[in-house]
């Protein structure tokens, strides 16, 4: 169980995928540029076996915006997109209606 105070620390935001491309040397990683309203960020996500780059461009997704940046395959990932998975199936968490990029989710 997670205390409510711990959950409140998560900064979940609506983001629009502006561009996506495969990461060289990896069949599962995509490099995404996303718009968080006040800034654009680069994310590196392990969704490449389930999504082609052109399938994600334009989608509004859910991003954990306050995750510490880390290097993946030499690229800095500045957050994390949220997805559901089970038995080898991966589905991005998307918004069912248009929202302003950067809208808080909680």
C-alpha positions as CSV (number, residue, x, y, z in Angstrom):
1,X,0.0,0.0,0.0
2,X,1.1,3.5,-0.8
3,X,0.3,6.4,1.5
4,X,-1.8,9.2,-0.1
5,X,1.1,11.6,0.6
6,X,3.4,9.5,-1.5
7,X,0.9,9.3,-4.4
8,X,0.6,13.1,-4.3
9,X,4.3,13.4,-5.2
10,X,3.7,12.0,-8.6
11,X,3.2,14.6,-11.3
12,X,1.1,13.0,-14.0
13,X,0.4,15.2,-17.0
14,X,-1.3,15.1,-20.4
15,X,1.3,15.3,-23.2
16,X,1.0,15.2,-27.0
17,X,3.5,13.1,-29.0
18,X,5.1,15.4,-31.6
19,X,7.5,13.0,-33.1
20,X,8.7,9.4,-32.7
21,X,11.5,7.3,-34.2
22,X,13.2,4.0,-33.5
23,X,16.3,4.0,-31.4
24,X,19.3,2.7,-33.4
25,X,20.4,-0.7,-32.3
26,X,17.2,-1.5,-30.4
27,X,14.0,-3.3,-31.6
28,X,12.0,-2.2,-28.6
29,X,12.9,1.4,-27.9
30,X,11.3,4.5,-29.4
31,X,12.6,8.1,-28.9
32,X,9.6,10.4,-28.6
33,X,9.4,14.2,-28.4
34,X,6.4,15.2,-26.4
35,X,4.7,18.6,-25.6
36,X,3.9,19.1,-22.0
37,X,2.4,22.6,-22.6
38,X,5.1,24.7,-21.0
39,X,8.0,22.7,-22.5
40,X,8.9,19.9,-24.9
41,X,10.7,16.8,-23.6
42,X,12.4,13.7,-25.0
43,X,11.2,10.3,-23.7
44,X,12.7,6.9,-24.5
45,X,10.1,4.2,-24.2
46,X,10.2,0.4,-24.6
47,X,7.1,0.3,-26.8
48,X,8.7,-0.3,-30.2
49,X,7.6,-4.0,-30.5
50,X,4.0,-2.9,-30.1
51,X,3.8,0.5,-31.8
52,X,5.4,1.9,-35.0
53,X,6.6,5.4,-34.7
54,X,3.8,6.8,-36.9
55,X,1.1,5.1,-34.7
56,X,2.0,7.3,-31.7
57,X,2.5,10.7,-33.3
58,X,-0.4,13.0,-32.5
59,X,-1.7,10.9,-29.5
60,X,-2.3,12.5,-26.2
61,X,-0.7,10.3,-23.6
62,X,-0.1,10.2,-19.8
63,X,3.4,11.1,-18.7
64,X,5.1,10.9,-15.3
65,X,6.7,14.4,-15.6
66,X,8.7,14.5,-12.4
67,X,10.6,11.3,-12.8
68,X,14.4,11.9,-12.6
69,X,16.0,11.8,-16.0
70,X,18.1,8.9,-17.0
71,X,20.2,7.8,-19.9
72,X,19.0,4.9,-22.1
73,X,21.1,3.8,-25.0
74,X,22.9,7.1,-24.7
75,X,19.7,9.2,-24.9
76,X,18.3,11.1,-22.0
77,X,14.8,10.2,-21.1
78,X,13.1,13.1,-19.3
79,X,10.0,11.3,-17.9
80,X,8.0,8.2,-18.5
81,X,4.9,7.5,-20.5
82,X,2.3,5.2,-18.9
83,X,1.1,2.0,-20.5
84,X,-0.8,-1.1,-19.5
85,X,0.6,-4.6,-20.3
86,X,-0.3,-8.2,-19.8
87,X,0.8,-11.4,-21.5
88,X,2.9,-9.6,-24.1
89,X,0.3,-7.0,-25.0
90,X,1.1,-3.3,-24.4
91,X,-1.4,-0.4,-24.6
92,X,-0.6,3.3,-24.1
93,X,-2.7,5.2,-21.6
94,X,-4.3,7.9,-23.7
95,X,-7.0,10.5,-23.0
96,X,-10.5,9.8,-24.4
97,X,-11.1,13.6,-25.0
98,X,-8.8,16.4,-26.0
99,X,-7.2,18.3,-23.1
100,X,-4.7,21.1,-23.0
101,X,-1.1,19.7,-23.0
102,X,0.3,19.8,-19.5
103,X,-3.1,19.3,-17.8
104,X,-2.6,17.6,-14.4
105,X,-3.9,14.1,-14.0
106,X,-4.7,12.8,-10.6
